[in-house]
Amino acid sequence: MNLAKNIALTLIAAATLYGGLTNPPAPVTAEEEYAPIEQLAEQTGAELAYHEENGSIEVQAKGVAYSLLPSEGGIRMNGSQCRGDFYMKDGILYMNKGQAFELIDSPDPC
């Protein structure tokens, strides 16, 4: 009886291992690519300043300054404006993580 039980458990373990090795990992979902702007500020050491009069968010990190313009869907940096990859949900601004780091690390992301 124990031999049959051990064989069954070994077959289940082998099938599980085989399935794990042959199936690719789940793709990254859109929600995983975005994070709340406050969380990104913590990760990058950025300081945020909210301006209610014009609805912009000023961001300063690592000597780089730019403005998020949620109402226009854009980003203003060094006098240029480019498309922002962010959205608002339940009063929280979510920004694409890749774009947040690119704005800090790239010499001219716009």
All heavy atoms as an XYZ file, in Angstrom:
823
protein
N       0.824     -1.190      0.000
C       0.000      0.000      0.000
C       0.868      1.254      0.000
O       0.602      2.187     -0.735
C      -0.924     -0.046      1.227
C      -1.925      1.042      1.242
S      -3.170      0.734      0.003
C      -4.492      1.618      0.675
N       1.898      1.280      0.829
C       2.786      2.440      0.873
C       3.534      2.618     -0.429
O       3.818      3.738     -0.836
C       3.775      2.308      2.036
C       3.137      2.649      3.368
O       2.129      3.352      3.400
N       3.711      2.145      4.443
N       3.865      1.522     -1.091
C       4.579      1.602     -2.364
C       3.700      2.286     -3.410
O       4.171      3.151     -4.154
C       5.002      0.209     -2.833
C       5.753      0.156     -4.150
C       7.057      0.930     -4.050
C       6.023     -1.283     -4.564
N       2.454      1.932     -3.466
C       1.532      2.554     -4.425
C       1.350      4.040     -4.119
O       1.305      4.886     -5.029
C       0.182      1.834     -4.393
N       1.281      4.361     -2.848
C       1.134      5.765     -2.444
C       2.371      6.566     -2.822
O       2.284      7.673     -3.340
C       0.878      5.829     -0.939
C       0.555      7.194     -0.405
C       0.252      7.103      1.088
C      -0.019      8.446      1.677
N      -0.263      8.388      3.120
N       3.552      6.010     -2.587
C       4.804      6.686     -2.935
C       4.943      6.864     -4.442
O       5.415      7.906     -4.911
C       5.999      5.919     -2.376
C       6.118      6.054     -0.877
O       5.550      6.973     -0.288
N       6.840      5.140     -0.254
N       4.552      5.873     -5.208
C       4.619      5.970     -6.675
C       3.668      7.054     -7.164
O       4.024      7.872     -8.020
C       4.304      4.599     -7.326
C       5.447      3.615     -7.050
C       4.083      4.753     -8.829
C       5.161      2.194     -7.500
N       2.471      7.117     -6.612
C       1.486      8.131     -7.009
C       2.004      9.530     -6.681
O       1.910     10.461     -7.506
C       0.149      7.878     -6.325
N       2.564      9.703     -5.510
C       3.102     11.010     -5.120
C       4.286     11.402     -6.007
O       4.441     12.568     -6.380
C       3.516     11.012     -3.652
C       2.369     11.021     -2.641
C       2.908     10.881     -1.219
C       1.558     12.294     -2.768
N       5.133     10.433     -6.357
C       6.273     10.698     -7.230
C       5.790     11.110     -8.613
O       6.337     12.045     -9.221
C       7.188      9.456     -7.324
O       7.629      9.115     -6.017
C       8.393      9.719     -8.218
N       4.765     10.468     -9.137
C       4.213     10.826    -10.450
C       3.599     12.225    -10.429
O       3.782     13.009    -11.372
C       3.178      9.794    -10.901
C       3.737      8.436    -11.303
C       2.608      7.452    -11.585
C       4.649      8.575    -12.506
N       2.903     12.556     -9.360
C       2.314     13.890     -9.239
C       3.419     14.943     -9.167
O       3.356     15.983     -9.818
C       1.378     13.967     -8.011
C       0.126     13.129     -8.245
C       0.999     15.421     -7.713
C      -0.755     12.969     -7.027
N       4.449     14.676     -8.385
C       5.561     15.621     -8.270
C       6.272     15.789     -9.608
O       6.628     16.903    -10.006
C       6.538     15.151     -7.193
N       6.470     14.694    -10.327
C       7.134     14.769    -11.636
C       6.284     15.558    -12.628
O       6.811     16.371    -13.402
C       7.411     13.365    -12.163
N       4.980     15.338    -12.615
C       4.095     16.070    -13.530
C       4.082     17.560    -13.199
O       4.089     18.410    -14.088
C       2.681     15.495    -13.456
N       4.102     17.889    -11.922
C       4.131     19.292    -11.496
C       5.433     19.959    -11.931
O       5.437     21.071    -12.458
C       3.971     19.398     -9.966
O       2.752     18.779     -9.587
C       3.985     20.845     -9.510
N       6.531     19.263    -11.732
C       7.835     19.795    -12.136
C       7.893     19.974    -13.651
O       8.345     21.005    -14.147
C       8.957     18.872    -11.668
C      10.373     19.290    -12.036
C      10.693     20.651    -11.426
C      11.378     18.266    -11.561
N       7.414     18.988    -14.390
C       7.411     19.079    -15.852
C       6.552     20.263    -16.307
O       6.953     21.034    -17.177
C       6.883     17.777    -16.469
C       6.766     17.849    -17.969
C       7.900     17.748    -18.764
C       5.534     18.020    -18.592
C       7.806     17.831    -20.149
C       5.432     18.108    -19.963
C       6.566     18.004    -20.743
O       6.470     18.084    -22.104
N       5.385     20.439    -15.721
C       4.511     21.559    -16.080
C       5.160     22.896    -15.786
O       5.061     23.839    -16.567
N       5.858     22.982    -14.671
C       6.536     24.227    -14.323
C       7.685     24.551    -15.257
O       7.963     25.711    -15.544
N       8.360     23.546    -15.755
C       9.497     23.768    -16.643
C       9.081     24.061    -18.086
O       9.809     24.725    -18.821
C      10.419     22.540    -16.624
C      11.150     22.285    -15.308
C      11.909     20.961    -15.371
C      12.098     23.421    -14.988
N       7.946     23.550    -18.507
C       7.539     23.716    -19.909
C       6.608     24.889    -20.155
O       6.423     25.291    -21.302
C       6.854     22.436    -20.427
O       5.712     22.161    -19.599
C       7.812     21.262    -20.412
N       6.014     25.459    -19.115
C       5.105     26.591    -19.306
C       5.825     27.890    -18.990
O       6.471     28.011    -17.961
C       3.877     26.458    -18.399
C       2.990     25.313    -18.835
O       2.777     25.121    -20.016
N       2.501     24.548    -17.876
N       5.696     28.888    -19.872
C       6.346     30.173    -19.608
C       5.662     30.884    -18.443
O       4.500     30.602    -18.134
C       6.145     30.952    -20.906
C       4.933     30.342    -21.517
C       4.941     28.896    -21.112
N       6.365     31.810    -17.803
C       5.733     32.565    -16.720
C       4.623     33.448    -17.261
O       4.596     33.778    -18.450
C       6.878     33.404    -16.152
C       7.885     33.459    -17.235
C       7.733     32.206    -18.039
N       3.737     33.822    -16.393
C       2.628     34.689    -16.787
C       3.168     36.040    -17.244
O       4.136     36.544    -16.673
C       1.665     34.873    -15.623
N       2.566     36.617    -18.277
C       3.028     37.931    -18.732
C       2.723     39.015    -17.689
O       1.813     38.871    -16.879
C       2.220     38.172    -20.008
C       1.017     37.308    -19.862
C       1.443     36.125    -19.039
N       3.504     40.063    -17.737
C       3.283     41.191    -16.832
C       1.986     41.874    -17.232
O       1.765     42.172    -18.400
C       4.459     42.181    -16.920
C       4.186     43.408    -16.072
C       5.738     41.508    -16.488
N       1.137     42.117    -16.263
C      -0.115     42.799    -16.563
C       0.100     44.302    -16.547
O       1.082     44.799    -15.999
C      -1.201     42.428    -15.538
O      -0.778     42.884    -14.261
C      -1.455     40.939    -15.497
N      -0.831     44.996    -17.133
C      -0.726     46.458    -17.199
C      -0.649     47.072    -15.802
O       0.069     48.039    -15.585
C      -1.911     47.039    -17.965
N      -1.361     46.483    -14.857
C      -1.350     47.033    -13.497
C       0.020     46.914    -12.852
O       0.395     47.747    -12.034
C      -2.408     46.349    -12.637
C      -3.820     46.755    -12.998
C      -4.843     46.126    -12.081
O      -4.468     45.460    -11.104
O      -6.034     46.315    -12.341
N       0.798     45.889    -13.213
C       2.124     45.715    -12.630
C       3.133     46.681    -13.219
O       4.187     46.906    -12.652
C       2.590     44.271    -12.822
C       1.775     43.282    -12.012
C       2.115     41.840    -12.336
O       2.821     41.587    -13.323
O       1.660     40.968    -11.592
N       2.847     47.245    -14.376
C       3.754     48.185    -15.022
C       3.601     49.597    -14.450
O       4.422     50.457    -14.721
C       3.496     48.222    -16.525
C       3.832     46.927    -17.227
C       3.498     46.964    -18.697
O       3.151     48.042    -19.220
O       3.581     45.918    -19.325
N       2.537     49.820    -13.690
C       2.246     51.140    -13.146
C       2.299     51.101    -11.634
O       2.060     50.066    -11.020
C       0.857     51.607    -13.593
C       0.780     51.862    -15.074
C       0.578     50.832    -15.965
C       0.906     53.153    -15.579
C       0.528     51.068    -17.326
C       0.858     53.395    -16.930
C       0.666     52.348    -17.799
O       0.622     52.586    -19.152
N       2.611     52.250    -11.055
C       2.643     52.360     -9.597
C       2.143     53.748     -9.222
O       2.262     54.690    -10.009
C       4.060     52.145     -9.077
N       1.597     53.901     -8.019
C       1.187     55.233     -7.562
C       2.391     56.171     -7.553
O       3.508     55.762     -7.231
C       0.670     54.978     -6.150
C       0.328     53.531     -6.108
C       1.290     52.859     -7.042
N       2.158     57.409     -7.914
C       3.243     58.390     -8.019
C       3.973     58.547     -6.685
O       5.201     58.729     -6.662
C       2.728     59.745     -8.571
C       3.906     60.672     -8.913
C       1.763     60.395     -7.623
C       4.729     60.224    -10.068
N       3.264     58.438     -5.564
C       3.920     58.544     -4.262
C       4.909     57.395     -4.039
O       5.990     57.585     -3.498
C       2.882     58.577     -3.128
C       2.108     59.872     -3.033
C       0.910     59.917     -3.982
O       0.598     58.882     -4.631
O       0.301     60.989     -4.085
N       4.534     56.199     -4.481
C       5.422     55.041     -4.351
C       6.667     55.224     -5.224
O       7.783     54.938     -4.801
C       4.686     53.770     -4.755
C       5.530     52.519     -4.677
C       4.776     51.288     -5.151
O       3.546     51.273     -5.198
N       5.500     50.262     -5.510
N       6.468     55.702     -6.446
C       7.610     55.951     -7.333
C       8.524     57.033     -6.764
O       9.744     56.956     -6.898
C       7.125     56.336     -8.726
C       6.462     55.217     -9.525
C       5.856     55.755    -10.804
C       7.455     54.113     -9.816
N       7.933     58.036     -6.124
C       8.736     59.093     -5.513
C       9.624     58.513     -4.414
O      10.801     58.866     -4.302
C       7.834     60.190     -4.956
N       9.079     57.608     -3.622
C       9.872     56.966     -2.570
C      11.016     56.152     -3.169
O      12.142     56.193     -2.679
C       8.989     56.054     -1.714
C       8.075     56.784     -0.766
C       7.214     55.834      0.046
O       7.596     54.642      0.199
O       6.157     56.263      0.520
N      10.723     55.417     -4.250
C      11.729     54.555     -4.872
C      12.848     55.362     -5.527
O      13.986     54.904     -5.576
C      11.085     53.640     -5.918
C      10.172     52.601     -5.331
C       9.459     51.791     -6.398
O       9.527     52.088     -7.578
N       8.767     50.750     -5.982
N      12.537     56.533     -6.043
C      13.531     57.328     -6.759
C      14.117     58.456     -5.909
O      15.019     59.143     -6.352
C      12.922     57.950     -8.026
O      11.835     58.800     -7.652
C      12.447     56.881     -8.987
N      13.595     58.643     -4.717
C      14.054     59.738     -3.878
C      13.547     61.085     -4.351
O      14.143     62.120     -4.070
N      12.443     61.078     -5.068
C      11.889     62.322     -5.625
C      11.065     63.072     -4.599
O      10.525     62.492     -3.658
C      11.017     62.006     -6.842
N      10.981     64.374     -4.808
C      10.100     65.232     -4.016
C       8.956     65.665     -4.926
O       9.172     66.023     -6.084
C      10.862     66.446     -3.510
C      11.936     66.099     -2.506
C      12.649     67.327     -1.987
O      12.122     68.452     -2.138
O      13.743     67.153     -1.445
N       7.746     65.627     -4.392
C       6.552     65.999     -5.154
C       5.958     67.279     -4.588
O       5.935     67.474     -3.378
C       5.497     64.888     -5.074
C       5.921     63.497     -5.534
C       4.794     62.504     -5.278
C       6.293     63.515     -6.995
N       5.470     68.130     -5.477
C       4.739     69.332     -5.075
C       3.485     69.411     -5.926
O       3.555     69.397     -7.160
C       5.604     70.581     -5.287
N       2.330     69.445     -5.273
C       1.046     69.497     -5.968
C       0.597     70.946     -6.102
O       0.640     71.699     -5.144
C      -0.001     68.695     -5.192
C       0.344     67.237     -5.075
C       1.078     66.754     -3.991
C      -0.052     66.335     -6.048
C       1.415     65.418     -3.877
C       0.270     64.995     -5.941
C       0.996     64.543     -4.864
O       1.334     63.214     -4.769
N       0.162     71.306     -7.293
C      -0.330     72.656     -7.546
C      -1.799     72.552     -7.970
O      -2.106     72.244     -9.110
C       0.497     73.354     -8.632
C       1.927     73.525     -8.254
N       2.353     74.488     -7.369
C       3.030     72.832     -8.603
C       3.648     74.390     -7.213
N       4.095     73.394     -7.944
N      -2.681     72.832     -7.006
C      -4.116     72.713     -7.271
C      -4.605     73.731     -8.287
O      -5.535     73.461     -9.037
C      -4.901     72.848     -5.967
C      -4.699     71.668     -5.049
C      -5.546     71.779     -3.806
O      -6.613     72.428     -3.857
O      -5.142     71.211     -2.780
N      -3.981     74.915     -8.330
C      -4.465     75.961     -9.226
C      -4.377     75.565    -10.704
O      -5.217     75.943    -11.505
C      -3.735     77.298     -8.991
C      -2.236     77.272     -9.231
C      -1.428     76.777     -8.042
O      -2.004     76.489     -6.984
O      -0.198     76.665     -8.196
N      -3.362     74.783    -11.073
C      -3.269     74.361    -12.474
C      -3.300     72.841    -12.626
O      -3.194     72.331    -13.739
C      -2.020     74.943    -13.154
C      -0.732     74.478    -12.522
O      -0.729     73.616    -11.651
N       0.369     75.053    -12.959
N      -3.419     72.121    -11.525
C      -3.552     70.666    -11.575
C      -2.270     69.935    -11.913
O      -2.314     68.758    -12.265
N      -1.131     70.586    -11.780
C       0.131     69.918    -12.122
C       0.798     69.353    -10.875
O       0.473     69.716     -9.749
C       1.082     70.886    -12.819
O       1.535     71.867    -11.920
N       1.738     68.448    -11.118
C       2.547     67.874    -10.052
C       4.002     68.093    -10.441
O       4.454     67.623    -11.479
C       2.266     66.368     -9.883
C       0.785     66.136     -9.588
C       3.154     65.780     -8.793
C       0.364     64.685     -9.651
N       4.712     68.835     -9.619
C       6.136     69.088     -9.867
C       6.935     67.962     -9.227
O       6.707     67.611     -8.072
C       6.558     70.427     -9.267
C       5.751     71.615     -9.748
C       5.859     71.853    -11.240
O       6.954     71.684    -11.796
O       4.835     72.195    -11.847
N       7.868     67.422     -9.989
C       8.689     66.309     -9.510
C      10.157     66.714     -9.606
O      10.591     67.222    -10.643
C       8.450     65.037    -10.353
C       9.269     63.876     -9.817
C       6.978     64.686    -10.403
N      10.903     66.481     -8.523
C      12.346     66.730     -8.527
C      13.033     65.505     -7.961
O      12.729     65.076     -6.843
C      12.697     67.950     -7.691
C      12.228     69.229     -8.310
C      13.107     70.406     -7.919
O      14.040     70.281     -7.163
N      12.779     71.553     -8.475
N      13.942     64.939     -8.769
C      14.684     63.755     -8.337
C      16.058     63.753     -8.986
O      16.177     63.964    -10.195
C      13.926     62.492     -8.726
N      17.060     63.502     -8.197
C      18.440     63.387     -8.684
C      18.849     64.577     -9.545
O      19.473     64.431    -10.591
C      18.621     62.092     -9.472
C      18.403     60.839     -8.658
C      18.634     59.598     -9.494
C      18.372     58.348     -8.686
N      18.555     57.138     -9.486
N      18.438     65.768     -9.152
C      18.792     66.970     -9.906
C      17.976     67.196    -11.160
O      18.246     68.105    -11.927
N      16.976     66.389    -11.389
C      16.112     66.508    -12.563
C      14.747     67.010    -12.111
O      14.206     66.536    -11.118
C      15.957     65.144    -13.280
C      15.006     65.235    -14.442
C      17.308     64.628    -13.728
N      14.190     67.971    -12.851
C      12.862     68.502    -12.525
C      11.958     68.376    -13.743
O      12.381     68.627    -14.867
C      12.969     69.955    -12.097
N      10.724     67.968    -13.498
C       9.721     67.923    -14.556
C       8.338     68.083    -13.946
O       8.172     67.958    -12.736
C       9.823     66.642    -15.389
C       9.651     65.347    -14.635
C       8.400     64.764    -14.494
C      10.741     64.696    -14.076
C       8.250     63.567    -13.815
C      10.603     63.510    -13.403
C       9.343     62.946    -13.280
O       9.191     61.765    -12.600
N       7.357     68.381    -14.800
C       5.977     68.575    -14.357
C       5.073     67.541    -15.005
O       5.120     67.347    -16.223
C       5.474     69.969    -14.751
O       6.269     70.970    -14.174
N       4.264     66.897    -14.185
C       3.221     66.018    -14.698
C       1.968     66.866    -14.890
O       1.582     67.615    -13.996
C       2.941     64.888    -13.713
C       4.104     63.956    -13.394
C       3.701     62.969    -12.308
C       4.569     63.237    -14.634
N       1.364     66.754    -16.055
C       0.165     67.531    -16.378
C      -0.990     66.562    -16.621
O      -1.324     66.250    -17.770
C       0.431     68.385    -17.616
C       1.735     69.205    -17.584
C       2.049     69.764    -18.946
C       1.630     70.294    -16.543
N      -1.612     66.055    -15.561
C      -2.656     65.038    -15.716
C      -3.817     65.472    -16.603
O      -4.339     64.674    -17.376
C      -3.129     64.778    -14.286
C      -1.996     65.199    -13.430
C      -1.341     66.334    -14.159
N      -4.226     66.738    -16.533
C      -5.378     67.178    -17.331
C      -5.055     67.175    -18.823
O      -5.942     67.013    -19.659
C      -5.826     68.571    -16.897
O      -4.792     69.507    -17.108
N      -3.779     67.309    -19.174
C      -3.362     67.311    -20.579
C      -2.782     65.966    -21.003
O      -2.527     65.744    -22.187
C      -2.304     68.398    -20.801
C      -2.803     69.798    -20.514
C      -1.689     70.824    -20.599
O      -0.676     70.574    -21.285
O      -1.839     71.887    -19.973
N      -2.509     65.085    -20.040
C      -1.901     63.799    -20.354
C      -0.457     63.931    -20.785
O       0.045     63.109    -21.545
N       0.213     64.965    -20.301
C       1.579     65.210    -20.742
C       2.556     65.440    -19.614
O       2.205     65.498    -18.440
N       3.813     65.580    -20.033
C       4.909     65.871    -19.126
C       5.681     67.042    -19.716
O       5.979     67.052    -20.911
C       5.848     64.662    -18.987
C       5.093     63.496    -18.367
C       7.081     65.011    -18.172
C       5.840     62.195    -18.391
N       5.985     68.030    -18.897
C       6.783     69.169    -19.343
C       8.147     69.068    -18.676
O       8.261     68.938    -17.466
C       6.126     70.493    -18.988
C       6.881     71.682    -19.579
C       6.222     73.030    -19.297
N       4.806     73.040    -19.662
C       3.814     73.304    -18.807
N       4.070     73.585    -17.558
N       2.564     73.318    -19.210
N       9.183     69.138    -19.531
C      10.542     69.033    -19.019
C      11.471     69.826    -19.919
O      11.451     69.657    -21.139
C      10.972     67.559    -18.993
C      12.343     67.307    -18.469
S      12.630     65.522    -18.472
C      13.960     65.431    -17.329
N      12.268     70.704    -19.334
C      13.232     71.518    -20.086
C      12.577     72.289    -21.235
O      13.128     72.396    -22.326
C      14.371     70.656    -20.638
C      15.169     69.983    -19.553
O      15.291     70.507    -18.449
N      15.710     68.822    -19.848
N      11.380     72.787    -21.000
C      10.684     73.571    -22.018
C       9.993     72.749    -23.081
O       9.289     73.286    -23.931
N      10.177     71.437    -23.075
C       9.518     70.549    -24.044
C       8.367     69.826    -23.369
O       8.349     69.674    -22.151
C      10.506     69.513    -24.578
O      11.567     70.113    -25.232
N       7.447     69.377    -24.176
C       6.332     68.616    -23.637
C       6.221     67.304    -24.397
O       6.357     67.267    -25.618
C       5.018     69.401    -23.751
C       3.888     68.736    -22.994
C       2.706     69.659    -22.761
O       2.870     70.871    -22.678
N       1.532     69.090    -22.649
N       6.043     66.212    -23.660
C       5.874     64.902    -24.279
C       4.682     64.199    -23.638
O       4.145     64.650    -22.628
C       7.149     64.069    -24.155
S       7.735     63.803    -22.476
N       4.283     63.110    -24.247
C       3.135     62.346    -23.776
C       3.498     61.632    -22.480
O       4.544     61.004    -22.367
C       2.737     61.320    -24.835
C       1.476     60.578    -24.499
C       1.185     59.517    -25.579
N       0.362     58.474    -25.044
C       0.782     57.465    -24.296
N       2.041     57.365    -23.992
N      -0.044     56.545    -23.840
N       2.615     61.725    -21.507
C       2.821     61.036    -20.239
C       2.098     59.709    -20.226
O       0.982     59.593    -20.727
N       2.734     58.703    -19.675
C       2.122     57.378    -19.584
C       1.644     57.178    -18.152
O       2.293     56.525    -17.340
C       3.141     56.315    -19.989
C       2.498     54.955    -20.217
O       1.257     54.856    -20.106
O       3.234     53.996    -20.501
N       0.516     57.816    -17.835
C      -0.060     57.729    -16.509
C      -1.567     57.821    -16.599
O      -2.119     58.205    -17.624
C       0.513     58.798    -15.565
C       0.496     60.198    -16.116
C      -0.653     60.957    -16.105
C       1.653     60.752    -16.649
C      -0.658     62.248    -16.607
C       1.659     62.043    -17.147
C       0.497     62.789    -17.123
N      -2.222     57.442    -15.520
C      -3.689     57.533    -15.458
C      -4.106     57.760    -14.012
O      -3.346     57.500    -13.083
C      -4.350     56.271    -16.032
C      -4.089     55.014    -15.235
C      -4.948     54.605    -14.223
C      -2.970     54.213    -15.494
C      -4.718     53.456    -13.495
C      -2.727     53.063    -14.783
C      -3.601     52.682    -13.791
O      -3.367     51.547    -13.061
N      -5.310     58.246    -13.845
C      -5.861     58.534    -12.523
C      -6.922     57.469    -12.213
O      -7.772     57.165    -13.053
C      -6.495     59.921    -12.516
C      -6.937     60.401    -11.160
S      -5.599     61.003    -10.139
C      -5.212     62.545    -10.902
N      -6.855     56.916    -11.005
C      -7.851     55.937    -10.574
C      -8.123     56.167     -9.097
O      -7.194     56.154     -8.282
C      -7.332     54.511    -10.805
C      -8.301     53.438    -10.382
C      -7.732     52.063    -10.666
C      -8.676     50.984    -10.182
N      -8.118     49.649    -10.400
N      -9.375     56.410     -8.756
C      -9.792     56.646     -7.376
C      -8.987     57.762     -6.715
O      -8.603     57.671     -5.552
C      -9.681     55.360     -6.543
C     -10.582     54.247     -7.056
O     -11.676     54.572     -7.575
O     -10.205     53.065     -6.950
N      -8.693     58.807     -7.485
C      -7.978     59.957     -6.956
C      -6.478     59.753     -6.795
O      -5.797     60.601     -6.221
N      -5.955     58.636     -7.288
C      -4.520     58.350     -7.189
C      -3.937     58.335     -8.599
O      -4.490     57.705     -9.495
C      -4.265     57.002     -6.499
C      -4.826     57.035     -5.074
C      -2.785     56.654     -6.493
C      -4.806     55.699     -4.376
N      -2.819     59.019     -8.790
C      -2.153     59.050    -10.083
C      -1.184     57.877    -10.168
O      -0.293     57.733     -9.333
C      -1.385     60.361    -10.282
C      -0.735     60.526    -11.643
C      -1.804     60.740    -12.717
C       0.239     61.674    -11.643
N      -1.392     57.015    -11.164
C      -0.519     55.880    -11.430
C       0.333     56.210    -12.650
O      -0.182     56.670    -13.655
C      -1.338     54.614    -11.722
C      -2.068     54.088    -10.511
C      -3.284     54.617    -10.122
C      -1.523     53.058     -9.757
C      -3.960     54.142     -9.008
C      -2.189     52.570     -8.643
C      -3.407     53.117     -8.274
O      -4.055     52.638     -7.175
N       1.638     55.956    -12.538
C       2.552     56.267    -13.636
C       3.308     55.014    -14.048
O       3.627     54.166    -13.213
C       3.539     57.349    -13.208
C       4.442     57.819    -14.308
S       5.416     59.232    -13.746
C       6.149     59.707    -15.287
N       3.608     54.919    -15.335
C       4.399     53.821    -15.851
C       5.780     53.852    -15.189
O       6.462     54.876    -15.213
C       4.519     53.944    -17.368
C       5.328     52.820    -17.957
O       6.541     52.776    -17.818
N       4.647     51.925    -18.637
N       6.167     52.742    -14.587
C       7.438     52.687    -13.863
C       8.619     52.972    -14.792
O       9.546     53.691    -14.423
C       7.620     51.320    -13.219
C       6.644     51.026    -12.119
C       6.840     49.605    -11.615
C       5.791     49.214    -10.616
N       5.949     47.821    -10.173
N       8.591     52.399    -15.987
C       9.679     52.607    -16.933
C       9.842     54.070    -17.298
O      10.961     54.588    -17.359
N       8.732     54.759    -17.535
C       8.811     56.177    -17.888
C       9.319     56.995    -16.704
O      10.109     57.921    -16.884
C       7.460     56.712    -18.348
C       7.554     58.140    -18.859
C       6.254     58.671    -19.399
O       5.193     58.457    -18.812
N       6.330     59.368    -20.517
N       8.912     56.650    -15.504
C       9.365     57.393    -14.320
C      10.879     57.328    -14.191
O      11.534     58.344    -13.953
C       8.699     56.832    -13.065
N      11.451     56.155    -14.377
C      12.903     56.016    -14.261
C      13.610     56.622    -15.470
O      14.697     57.183    -15.339
C      13.286     54.552    -14.058
C      12.946     54.051    -12.685
C      11.826     53.268    -12.481
C      13.730     54.382    -11.599
C      11.499     52.816    -11.212
C      13.418     53.947    -10.323
C      12.303     53.153    -10.127
N      13.005     56.533    -16.641
C      13.603     57.125    -17.838
C      13.690     58.643    -17.724
O      14.670     59.253    -18.147
C      12.786     56.751    -19.079
C      13.365     57.284    -20.369
C      12.528     56.919    -21.584
O      11.681     56.020    -21.488
O      12.722     57.554    -22.628
N      12.684     59.265    -17.142
C      12.698     60.719    -16.975
C      13.874     61.171    -16.117
O      14.423     62.246    -16.324
C      11.383     61.205    -16.351
C      10.187     61.207    -17.294
C       8.894     61.343    -16.501
C      10.318     62.302    -18.324
N      14.274     60.343    -15.177
C      15.377     60.694    -14.287
C      16.728     60.355    -14.919
O      17.684     61.098    -14.805
C      15.220     59.980    -12.939
C      13.971     60.477    -12.235
C      16.435     60.191    -12.057
C      13.579     59.670    -11.035
N      16.790     59.211    -15.602
C      18.081     58.695    -16.072
C      18.470     59.135    -17.469
O      19.641     59.151    -17.808
C      18.073     57.166    -16.026
C      17.923     56.634    -14.596
O      18.362     57.345    -13.672
O      17.383     55.537    -14.422
N      17.506     59.487    -18.311
C      17.804     59.847    -19.691
C      18.118     61.348    -19.786
O      17.443     62.158    -19.163
C      16.608     59.510    -20.587
O      16.859     59.903    -21.912
N      19.113     61.731    -20.581
C      19.460     63.154    -20.672
C      18.354     64.003    -21.321
O      18.212     65.170    -21.000
C      20.721     63.162    -21.515
C      20.765     61.854    -22.211
C      19.988     60.888    -21.374
N      17.581     63.436    -22.220
C      16.504     64.197    -22.861
C      15.356     63.269    -23.232
O      15.198     62.882    -24.393
C      17.018     64.911    -24.115
C      16.006     65.912    -24.662
O      15.107     66.318    -23.904
O      16.108     66.259    -25.841
N      14.562     62.848    -22.242
C      13.497     61.872    -22.500
C      12.319     62.412    -23.316
O      11.583     61.661    -23.890
C      13.046     61.450    -21.101
C      13.396     62.610    -20.251
C      14.617     63.226    -20.852
N      12.162     63.730    -23.355
C      11.074     64.297    -24.151
C      11.608     64.560    -25.532
O      11.506     65.395    -26.227
C      10.502     65.553    -23.491
S       9.434     65.174    -22.070
